[in-house]
Amino acid sequence: MAFDATNLKKVAGGGDQNVFVYNSADAISTIIGTDYFLSATAELKVNDLILCVGATGGTRTADLVVVSTNSGTSVATINGT
């Protein structure tokens, strides 16, 4: 599937960091792919956190993702720990 901006919700923010929740039927391996969040470049900044609720084989998953780069034309995320 593709990124659905209607499922990205800002839930907190302060200073230069925001926290978002994103709900998807995609697996985390798809969600953390480069440019998955490309259409959200205006909202996402480096070091923002995204709590991703996804799915693997029909089982719901939860992962904390960090925006690692955002050049305005490309967005990369990493699966945080």
N, C-alpha and C positions, 0 to 999 in steps of 0.2 A: 504494500500500500504506500501511499504518499503522505507527507506531512499535511495535517489538517489544522490550520491556524485557529479554528474555532475551539480546538481542544487544548490550546496553550493558554493558561490562566496565570497572571501574576498574583501571587498570594502574599508577598512581603517584599520590602525593599528598604534600604537605608544606606546612605553614603553612596558608594560607587558599586554596590552589589545588590542584585535582586534575586528573589526566589520564585520559581514558577512551578506549576504542576502541569504535566502533559499526559493525556490519556489516549491510548492507541491500541489497536489490535496487532500492531507490528511487534516483532521480536526486538530485543535490545540491540542485537547485532545490526539490525537495519537502522534503528533510531540513532545510534552513535556514528553512522556513516557520514563522511564528509558531505556537506551541503544538504543534509536531510532537513535542516532548519533554515535553508537559504531564504525562503520568503519571509522570515522573521528577523532579518538582519537589523532592521530599525529598532526592534524591541530588545534584542539580546546583546549583551556586552560581555567582553572577556571576564571570566571569573564568576559570571552569573551561575546559579545552581538551578537545575531542572529535576524535579522528582518525576520520573517517567514511570507510568503504570502501563505496562505493555502485556504481551502474551507470547508464550512459547508453547506450541502444540496445544493451544486451547487453555493452558494454565496461565492465570494472571501472574505477572511478575512486577516487582518494584525495584527501580535502580536510581541512584543519584548520579546525575550527569553534570559535568562542568563544561562551560563554554571555554574552549582553549584558544581559539582564534576567531576573529571576525574582522575581515578586511573591507566589508561592505559589498564585496562580490563573492565571498566564500565564507562559510561558517563551519568550524570543526568543533566537535565535542569529544570528551573522553568519559569513560565510565569511572566515576569516583569511587572511593572506598571509605 
